[in-house]
Amino acid sequence: MKNLVTNTKYILLAFIVAFSFACSAEDGADGPAGPAGANGTDGTNGADGNANVQVLTIDATTFAGTSDDVVVPELTQDIIDNDVVIGYLTDDGTNWVPVPCPYDTYQFDFSVHVTLTSGYFSLDYGNSSGTSESITAGDLQALKIVIIEATTAGRSSNTKQQVYSDLDQAGVNVNNYYEVCDFYGIAY
């Protein structure tokens, strides 16, 4: 009798296991399709960038007078003190001039002096005699500000100077906007 009870337990347990695997929830009907992406298509993934580099593009078509104070909230005192900040101006959308720049060195017929303060990228324009030069709206098209993080988590030995040294050792001319972008793998 003891064997019969034990065998019955095993048979009952086998039925319960088989029944639980055999029964499943019915496959319900598919839900409605989700909305299409912009212009009726799915979006595409962009190129990967560099998490330690930011490129800010600012419309410069309204820059006029002898100076412009550009509001840049990303320029914190910590970034100014510890990271690399490089500016580039263009008057044609293709050729990017590093700023600051001396008079008539590149494509401008004026010099550009830069002052960085917390929240501002300030530009002062000058002429060949070193006095103020007034530009008119439309003389410039855009300002690009490249912020390169000098310190990363766990690597406190990186400094602003180390970033410049790394770029120099890699043969990157920081005066060339395109070379800097290529080095960091960021879009133009």
C-alpha positions as CSV (number, residue, x, y, z in Angstrom):
1,M,0.0,0.0,0.0
2,K,2.9,2.3,0.8
3,N,4.3,1.8,-2.7
4,L,0.9,2.5,-4.2
5,V,0.6,5.9,-2.4
6,T,4.2,6.8,-3.4
7,N,3.6,5.9,-7.0
8,T,0.3,7.8,-7.0
9,K,2.0,10.9,-5.7
10,Y,4.6,10.7,-8.5
11,I,1.9,10.1,-11.1
12,L,-0.2,13.0,-9.8
13,L,2.9,15.2,-9.7
14,A,3.8,14.3,-13.3
15,F,0.2,15.2,-14.4
16,I,0.4,18.6,-12.6
17,V,3.8,19.4,-14.3
18,A,2.6,18.2,-17.7
19,F,-0.7,20.2,-17.3
20,S,1.1,23.4,-16.3
21,F,3.3,23.3,-19.4
22,A,0.5,22.2,-21.7
23,C,-1.8,25.1,-20.7
24,S,-0.7,28.6,-21.7
25,A,-2.5,31.8,-22.1
26,E,-4.0,32.2,-25.6
27,D,-2.1,34.3,-28.0
28,G,-4.1,37.5,-28.2
29,A,-4.6,39.6,-31.3
30,D,-1.8,42.0,-32.3
31,G,-2.4,45.6,-31.2
32,P,-2.6,48.6,-33.6
33,A,0.5,49.8,-35.3
34,G,2.3,52.7,-33.7
35,P,2.5,56.1,-35.3
36,A,5.0,56.7,-38.2
37,G,8.2,58.7,-37.6
38,A,8.7,62.2,-39.0
39,N,7.8,62.5,-42.7
40,G,6.2,59.0,-42.5
41,T,9.5,57.2,-41.9
42,D,11.5,55.9,-39.0
43,G,14.4,58.2,-38.0
44,T,18.0,57.2,-38.6
45,N,20.7,57.0,-36.1
46,G,23.3,59.8,-36.2
47,A,27.0,59.3,-36.1
48,D,28.6,58.7,-32.7
49,G,30.2,61.7,-31.1
50,N,32.5,62.2,-28.2
51,A,30.9,62.6,-24.7
52,N,33.9,64.7,-23.5
53,V,33.6,67.3,-26.3
54,Q,30.8,69.8,-26.9
55,V,30.4,71.9,-30.0
56,L,28.1,74.9,-29.7
57,T,27.0,76.7,-32.8
58,I,25.8,80.3,-32.5
59,D,24.2,82.4,-35.2
60,A,26.6,85.4,-35.7
61,T,24.7,87.2,-38.4
62,T,23.5,89.8,-36.0
63,F,27.0,90.5,-34.5
64,A,27.6,94.2,-35.0
65,G,29.6,97.1,-33.5
66,T,33.0,97.0,-31.9
67,S,32.2,94.0,-29.6
68,D,29.7,91.3,-28.9
69,D,29.0,89.5,-25.6
70,V,27.6,86.1,-26.5
71,V,25.6,84.4,-23.7
72,V,26.8,80.8,-23.3
73,P,25.4,79.2,-20.2
74,E,27.6,76.2,-20.8
75,L,30.7,78.3,-20.0
76,T,30.9,77.8,-16.2
77,Q,33.8,79.0,-14.2
78,D,34.8,75.4,-13.7
79,I,35.0,74.8,-17.5
80,I,36.9,78.1,-18.0
81,D,39.4,77.1,-15.3
82,N,39.9,73.5,-16.1
83,D,38.8,72.6,-19.7
84,V,39.9,73.6,-23.2
85,V,37.6,76.2,-24.9
86,I,38.4,77.0,-28.5
87,G,36.4,79.4,-30.7
88,Y,36.0,79.6,-34.4
89,L,34.2,82.3,-36.5
90,T,33.1,82.1,-40.2
91,D,31.9,84.7,-42.6
92,D,31.2,82.2,-45.4
93,G,30.0,79.0,-43.6
94,T,33.0,77.0,-44.8
95,N,36.2,78.6,-43.6
96,W,36.5,78.6,-39.8
97,V,38.9,81.2,-38.3
98,P,40.2,80.4,-34.9
99,V,39.6,83.2,-32.4
100,P,41.3,85.2,-31.0
101,C,43.0,86.1,-34.3
102,P,45.2,89.0,-35.2
103,Y,44.4,91.6,-37.9
104,D,44.4,90.3,-41.5
105,T,45.9,87.0,-40.6
106,Y,43.1,84.9,-41.9
107,Q,40.1,86.0,-44.0
108,F,38.9,88.9,-41.9
109,D,40.0,92.5,-42.3
110,F,39.8,92.9,-38.6
111,S,41.2,91.3,-35.5
112,V,39.2,89.5,-32.9
113,H,40.1,89.4,-29.2
114,V,38.2,86.9,-26.9
115,T,37.4,87.2,-23.2
116,L,35.9,84.2,-21.4
117,T,33.8,84.8,-18.3
118,S,31.3,82.7,-16.6
119,G,28.3,82.5,-19.0
120,Y,29.9,84.7,-21.7
121,F,32.1,84.4,-24.8
122,S,33.0,88.0,-25.5
123,L,34.4,89.3,-28.8
124,D,36.2,92.6,-29.4
125,Y,37.0,93.7,-32.9
126,G,40.1,95.7,-33.9
127,N,41.8,97.3,-36.9
128,S,45.4,97.3,-38.2
129,S,46.3,100.1,-35.8
130,G,45.1,98.2,-32.8
131,T,42.0,100.4,-32.1
132,S,38.4,99.3,-32.1
133,E,36.9,98.3,-35.4
134,S,33.1,98.3,-36.0
135,I,31.6,95.4,-37.9
136,T,28.1,95.3,-39.4
137,A,25.4,92.7,-39.1
138,G,26.0,90.1,-41.7
139,D,29.8,90.4,-41.7
140,L,29.9,87.1,-39.8
141,Q,27.7,84.0,-40.1
142,A,28.4,81.7,-37.2
143,L,30.5,81.2,-34.1
144,K,31.5,77.7,-33.0
145,I,32.7,77.1,-29.5
146,V,34.4,73.7,-28.9
147,I,34.6,72.7,-25.2
148,I,37.0,69.8,-24.6
149,E,36.8,68.2,-21.1
150,A,40.3,68.1,-19.7
151,T,39.5,65.9,-16.6
152,T,37.7,62.7,-16.7
153,A,36.5,60.4,-13.9
154,G,39.4,58.6,-12.3
155,R,42.1,60.5,-14.3
156,S,42.6,63.7,-12.3
157,S,46.1,64.1,-13.9
158,N,44.6,65.3,-17.1
159,T,44.9,69.1,-17.5
160,K,44.2,71.7,-20.0
161,Q,47.8,71.6,-21.1
162,Q,47.7,67.8,-21.4
163,V,44.8,68.1,-23.9
164,Y,46.8,70.6,-26.0
165,S,49.8,68.3,-25.8
166,D,47.8,65.2,-26.9
167,L,46.4,67.2,-29.9
168,D,49.9,68.4,-30.8
169,Q,51.4,64.8,-30.5
170,A,48.6,63.6,-32.8
171,G,49.5,66.2,-35.3
172,V,46.3,68.1,-34.9
173,N,46.4,71.9,-35.6
174,V,44.0,73.4,-33.1
175,N,43.7,76.4,-35.4
176,N,42.0,74.1,-37.9
177,Y,38.4,73.4,-36.9
178,Y,38.1,70.4,-39.2
179,E,41.2,68.7,-37.8
180,V,39.9,69.1,-34.2
181,C,36.5,67.7,-35.2
182,D,38.1,64.8,-37.1
183,F,40.4,64.0,-34.1
184,Y,37.5,63.8,-31.7
185,G,35.1,62.2,-34.1
186,I,32.5,64.9,-34.0
187,A,30.3,66.2,-36.8
188,Y,31.3,69.5,-38.5
